[in-house]
Amino acid sequence: MDVTQLLLNAQSADFHLRYEAEQSLKQLEENNFPTFAASLAAELANQNKPPPVRQLAGLVLKNKFDARSIIRREELAKRWAAVEDNESRNKVKALLLQTLASEVQEARHTAAQVIAALALIELPLGLWNELVESLLGYVVNQNSSDELRESSIMTLGYMCETAAQNGEMDILSQRSSQILTAVVRGIEEPEEKSNIRFAAISALVNAIDFAKANFESETERTYIMNTVCKVASVSDERIRMVAFECFVKIAEYYYSHLDAYMNILFQLTVNAITNDVESVALQAIEFWTTISEEEIYRNQEAEELNKKSSSMNYIVQALPYLCPVLLRCLLLQEEEQDEDSWNRATASGTCLTLVAQASKDAVVPFVIQFVQEHIGNDSDWRSREAATLAFGCILEPDGPSPQGLEPLVTEAVPILLNLLTRDSNVIVRDTSAWTLGRVCSLSKEATKRYLQPLTEAAFNALERDEPRVASNAAWIFLNIAESFEEDHDKLNNELDIYVEKIMSSLFHAAAREDASEHHLQVSSYEAFASLVHSVSISCQSLIFQSIPLLLSRLEATFQMEANNTEARNEQAETQGLICASLQAIIQRLRHDVAEYSDRMMQAFLFVLSSGSSSSEHEDALLAIGSLADALGEDFNKYMSHFAPFLSVSLRNWDQVDLCKVAVGVVSDICRSLELGILPYADDIVMYLLGALSSPELDRTVKPPIITCFGDIALAISGKFERYFSHVMPILQQAAQASLAVHVTEDDFDTQDWILELRESILQTCTSIIQGLKTDNRQDLIISGRHSEWILQFCERVIQDKLCCTEKLIAAVVGVVGDIASALESLRPTLKQLPWIQQMIDQCSKSPDKDIQNVAVWAKGIVY
């Protein structure tokens, strides 16, 4: 059977036909990959084959060069690099380049994607060095066909996109200026060559990441900006939309270079928001959303570092003109609009929320004027909904000052309550409930003043209104509960008289037949969990009485018939939510839940044994961790049943969140059982060491695992000696790795990860030293010369100004103090190290009392 028929059969609805075709293709690939790749490339290039088959052949081939998983991508790259059949290699590349000139759009566009994927394998190996030059030549050569020029530009764009996504920008960095020049030339093509222009502006979006040097040059920057501005008003809607997408990305990457262009950008975006089609208007709104986010970040950073903000305050400057435009867009709602709708109205609402955070009190007069003009329009639901939404958008904790908003909130609550309870339009009631939730989140004073009417309105909505309104009514209760969280340790509080009815309403709403719509079930159980943490001591008995109901509901899910994906997802969601609710109760009532602990544990283990997804497994594990913490040593009776499930989760490295939760549960159990964890420690340590040595492990899991070793050491004290020689080298390697990572000033994710990793290493060193000292086995630290690398690591950490915080310095001081406490022979050496005295002095001046105490303690030990 030829490749064409195999590809067609691989898409067949007939399972047996599809399976046989997939197996045949797999066999061809395994038997002779270079020939298989060449046959797919030939299929893609063959003008006589049907376009869908050509496109499918190209996509199959692309997936042999690229993958989402880094590990899989590396495997594919190694396989192609190992191909010794140069004839097949060159044939694949030649056929792909040939296809770029195809008159069939699907074929040439797919070829562009395949070339981009293959280029990122070949270029780092010093192969296919002529590719970029060839593509650039096709673009600038006026004798090239329009199809070839379009697809060549598209290929360059895909190469930039793929390199950026894979973190391999160095591959194209030396050629970035040439690529940008060719792309900009493509944008400047005559208007009738719209496909080339569209390919070029799309490629520019992907190449913006590489344009740093160009944007540093005023001449080049202005040329690029002028070019994009010109096509932002062309007749082709596709080109206009991508031009504004380009502005969005430029705002994100090169905010500090925008000043000279903001007047024209303002005119273009406001005109697009007001007059252009929806797709273009949405990108224009996104531009101002991005500017807002950038200025919020810069202002927050300046506040944290106590320095002048680098924000240019474009939002405040544009406010008198921009705000009315956004507010008018709020009036353009769709008839059936809900929380999943994305249109001019919803996008403007999102933007207005961020504008409020960026401009603070300056936005309030514009919004209040709009609210006053529209909130009372009885004949137009759009006016009432827009006014309600606008008011809700400025109720931001990081927005206008709560003190300034308080009188407005007090005045608005009765109006909002009236809209929630009496308005005939469901969208208005929905937005009113959401805005009241924002009121309760922002203003404790208003919440307590209107507690009775707020609860009554939310009761009615939960029991009788449509799911979308009821869901936001549950959110009102969540925020009401959080308003009383500081009073949870009092014997009584003002919420007491409503608690029983709130619980009843939430449980009723969670069990409604339509509870799966608009996240009603999720909102109801989340509100209950918040209530659990907020009720007064006198209402704890009501919380206790809810345990049998929740357990019955959880046990009922085990009997549910989940015959399809939707049913299984609903079952998993319900199980996860009830587990989370029970966890909240366990955390609040602690050992008082012991009466139900057997039944709880049985239910949690059933979830772990039968769950269809990792989400409910995470919730069950979290609940078990809380139960272990609450029961202490009494949890030991469940360990033999729980250990196999814990082991499975610890080995699930590909499910990052589940693995993290499992590691956290180990820490909980260690603190509860102490030496009782010893019978299970061998397996746990083996799984943790295996995880750390795996290249597939997500880096975010490493700090919790390292911290977990410290918790094990504290739990089993001197018995940790059996793992010491395995764990300490791992700690040393992690320390060296954290110092070797190259991180830039704007790579905040990596900075945060390095801080977390270093804190975990220092914390674990402290825990191991303390654990060994308990049984007088601290000599292991000296005999293995581990104190040397620990101290060297500490000194290097405090020298790294980019990734060093006061908390990290305190951790360094804590480790030094523990070394001095456990190993008296090292104290003279420690006294001679000037950096130790400097760090202790620095911590002693901290405004944080805990850090001051660490400094005082360490100083007393070392000196």
WOPELIN-V328497 format. One record per run of one state. SS is the DSSP state (A for helix, B for strand, O for the rest). FROM is the first residue (numbers start at 1). LEN is the number of residues. If there is no record, write none. Layout:
{{SS;FROM;LEN} {SS;FROM;LEN}}
//
This chain:
{{O;1;2} {A;3;7} {O;10;5} {A;15;17} {O;32;1} {A;33;13} {O;46;5} {A;51;12} {O;63;7} {A;70;12} {O;82;4} {A;86;14} {O;100;5} {A;105;21} {O;126;5} {A;131;10} {O;141;5} {A;146;20} {O;166;4} {A;170;4} {O;174;2} {A;176;12} {O;188;6} {A;194;17} {O;211;1} {A;212;5} {O;217;1} {A;218;14} {O;232;5} {A;237;17} {O;254;1} {A;255;3} {O;258;1} {A;259;17} {O;276;2} {A;278;28} {O;306;8} {A;314;16} {O;330;14} {A;344;31} {O;375;6} {A;381;13} {O;394;8} {A;402;21} {O;423;3} {A;426;17} {O;443;1} {A;444;6} {O;450;1} {A;451;14} {O;465;2} {A;467;17} {O;484;1} {A;485;3} {O;488;8} {A;496;15} {O;511;6} {A;517;18} {O;535;2} {A;537;9} {O;546;1} {A;547;11} {O;558;7} {A;565;46} {O;611;3} {A;614;37} {O;651;5} {A;656;38} {O;694;6} {A;700;41} {O;741;7} {A;748;27} {O;775;4} {A;779;5} {O;784;2} {A;786;14} {O;800;6} {A;806;17} {O;823;1} {A;824;8} {O;832;2} {A;834;11} {O;845;4} {A;849;14} {O;863;1}}
//
